[in-house]
């Protein structure tokens, strides 16, 4: 069996592709019911099975993503607190957010000097608040990997504890196997 997204071979019974993490959909069929029985519960519905199209080989062309799908994947990465986020993607995304946070100030300072930076201080503050919210969302995903509630992210507001908390987020391995927030992201790519 092959992954419909990347074309790599997957084992029967896998829920996710080990290469790209795509959730595999098995041919369980669609619920089919008629208008004559509008209030049927799911136990009474008849199920028909339809085959799932799978690429013939690994070299089969993959469907191209549209701009809307690319935007959705970007939004899912940075604006979504659901699921789990292991150490490496957390570190990389946090690093990107920090570079994005520092870059406008440096560019404004280099082109217009400190007076320009001070005159645009309100705009920069609003920009930094947005980036701070994004970093909190990343932190919630990382806490989910540690099988902790996102409310633990409030620990960053407590002096000295925030340093220890940040080190835990960077260096502690997440829960092995599935937890209440989803499957282990490291097992998806084995």
C-alpha positions as CSV (number, residue, x, y, z in Angstrom):
1,X,0.0,0.0,0.0
2,X,1.3,3.5,-0.8
3,X,0.6,6.9,0.8
4,X,-1.7,9.0,-1.4
5,X,0.2,12.2,-0.5
6,X,3.9,11.3,-0.9
7,X,3.7,7.9,-2.6
8,X,5.9,6.1,-0.1
9,X,5.1,2.6,0.9
10,X,3.2,2.1,4.1
11,X,2.3,-1.0,6.1
12,X,-1.2,-2.2,6.4
13,X,-2.8,-1.0,9.6
14,X,-0.7,2.2,9.8
15,X,-2.8,5.3,10.7
16,X,-0.2,7.8,9.5
17,X,2.4,7.8,6.7
18,X,5.8,7.3,8.3
19,X,7.5,9.7,5.8
20,X,5.1,12.7,5.5
21,X,2.8,12.1,8.5
22,X,-0.3,12.1,6.2
23,X,-3.4,10.6,8.0
24,X,-4.2,7.5,5.9
25,X,-7.8,7.0,5.0
26,X,-9.0,3.5,4.7
27,X,-11.8,2.4,2.4
28,X,-14.5,2.3,5.1
29,X,-17.1,3.8,2.7
30,X,-19.6,6.6,2.9
31,X,-22.8,6.7,4.9
32,X,-25.6,6.3,2.5
33,X,-29.2,7.0,3.5
34,X,-32.4,8.0,1.7
35,X,-34.7,11.0,2.2
36,X,-37.4,8.6,3.2
37,X,-35.7,7.9,6.6
38,X,-34.5,11.4,7.7
39,X,-34.0,10.6,11.3
40,X,-31.8,7.4,11.1
41,X,-29.1,7.1,13.7
42,X,-25.6,5.9,12.6
43,X,-26.3,2.3,13.7
44,X,-29.1,2.0,11.2
45,X,-27.2,3.5,8.2
46,X,-26.1,1.3,5.4
47,X,-22.4,1.5,4.5
48,X,-21.1,1.0,1.0
49,X,-17.4,0.5,0.3
50,X,-15.5,2.3,-2.4
51,X,-11.9,1.7,-3.3
52,X,-9.3,4.3,-2.5
53,X,-7.0,5.3,-5.4
54,X,-3.4,4.7,-4.6
55,X,-0.5,5.7,-6.8
56,X,1.0,2.8,-8.8
57,X,4.6,3.6,-7.9
58,X,6.7,5.9,-5.8
59,X,7.4,7.9,-8.9
60,X,3.8,8.8,-9.5
61,X,3.3,12.5,-9.8
62,X,1.9,14.1,-6.6
63,X,-0.9,16.6,-6.8
64,X,0.3,20.2,-6.6
65,X,-0.8,22.2,-3.6
66,X,-2.9,25.3,-4.3
67,X,-2.1,28.6,-2.7
68,X,-5.1,28.1,-0.4
69,X,-3.7,24.8,0.8
70,X,-0.3,26.3,1.4
71,X,-1.8,29.1,3.4
72,X,-3.8,26.5,5.4
73,X,-0.7,24.5,6.2
74,X,1.1,27.7,7.3
75,X,-1.9,28.6,9.5
76,X,-2.0,25.1,10.9
77,X,1.7,25.3,11.8
78,X,1.7,28.7,13.5
79,X,-1.9,29.6,14.5
80,X,-3.1,26.2,15.8
81,X,-2.6,25.0,19.3
82,X,-4.0,21.5,18.6
83,X,-1.8,18.4,18.5
84,X,1.8,17.9,19.5
85,X,5.0,19.6,18.6
86,X,8.3,17.9,19.4
87,X,11.6,19.7,20.3
88,X,13.2,20.3,16.9
89,X,10.2,22.0,15.1
90,X,9.5,24.0,18.3
91,X,13.1,25.3,18.4
92,X,13.1,26.1,14.6
93,X,9.7,27.8,14.6
94,X,10.7,29.8,17.8
95,X,13.9,30.8,16.2
96,X,12.1,32.0,13.0
97,X,9.7,34.0,15.2
98,X,12.6,35.7,17.0
99,X,14.3,36.6,13.7
100,X,11.1,38.0,12.4
101,X,10.7,39.9,15.7
102,X,14.2,41.5,15.6
103,X,14.5,42.1,11.8
104,X,12.1,45.1,11.5
105,X,13.7,47.0,14.4
106,X,17.2,46.4,13.0
107,X,16.1,47.5,9.5
108,X,14.4,50.6,10.7
109,X,17.4,51.5,12.9
110,X,19.8,51.0,10.1
111,X,17.8,53.0,7.5
112,X,16.4,55.9,9.7
113,X,18.2,55.8,13.0
114,X,16.8,55.8,16.5
115,X,14.3,58.6,15.8
116,X,12.5,56.5,13.1
117,X,12.4,53.6,15.5
118,X,10.9,55.7,18.3
119,X,8.3,57.3,15.9
120,X,7.1,53.8,14.8
121,X,7.2,52.4,18.4
122,X,3.4,51.8,18.5
123,X,3.5,49.8,15.3
124,X,6.5,47.7,16.4
125,X,4.8,47.0,19.8
126,X,1.6,45.7,18.0
127,X,3.8,43.6,15.8
128,X,5.7,42.2,18.8
129,X,2.4,41.4,20.6
130,X,1.2,39.3,17.6
131,X,4.5,37.4,17.5
132,X,4.3,36.9,21.3
133,X,0.8,35.3,20.9
134,X,2.3,33.0,18.1
135,X,5.1,31.9,20.4
136,X,2.5,31.1,23.1
137,X,0.6,28.9,20.6
138,X,3.9,27.1,19.8
139,X,4.5,26.7,23.5
140,X,1.0,25.1,23.9
141,X,1.8,22.6,21.2
142,X,5.1,21.8,22.9
143,X,3.3,21.3,26.2
144,X,0.9,19.0,24.5
145,X,3.9,16.9,23.5
146,X,4.8,16.7,27.2
147,X,1.2,15.6,28.0
148,X,0.5,18.9,29.8
149,X,-2.3,21.4,29.5
150,X,-1.7,24.6,27.6
151,X,-2.4,26.5,30.8
152,X,1.1,25.7,31.9
153,X,2.3,28.3,29.4
154,X,1.4,30.9,32.1
155,X,4.6,29.9,33.9
156,X,6.5,32.2,31.6
157,X,5.2,35.2,33.5
158,X,6.8,34.0,36.8
159,X,10.5,35.2,37.2
160,X,13.2,32.6,37.5
161,X,10.6,29.8,37.0
162,X,10.2,30.9,33.4
163,X,13.9,30.1,32.7
164,X,13.6,26.6,34.0
165,X,10.3,26.2,32.2
166,X,11.8,27.3,28.9
167,X,14.7,24.9,29.4
168,X,12.3,22.0,30.0
169,X,10.4,22.9,26.8
170,X,13.7,22.9,24.8
171,X,15.3,19.8,26.2
172,X,12.8,17.4,27.6
173,X,11.6,14.6,25.3
174,X,7.8,14.4,24.8
175,X,5.6,11.6,25.9
176,X,6.5,8.3,24.2
177,X,3.7,7.0,22.1
178,X,0.2,8.5,21.9
179,X,-1.2,10.7,24.6
180,X,-4.4,12.6,25.0
181,X,-3.3,15.2,22.5
182,X,-2.5,12.9,19.6
183,X,0.1,10.4,18.2
184,X,3.8,10.8,18.9
185,X,5.3,13.1,16.2
186,X,8.6,11.2,16.3
187,X,6.9,7.9,15.5
188,X,5.3,9.3,12.4
189,X,8.7,9.7,10.7
190,X,10.4,6.4,11.7
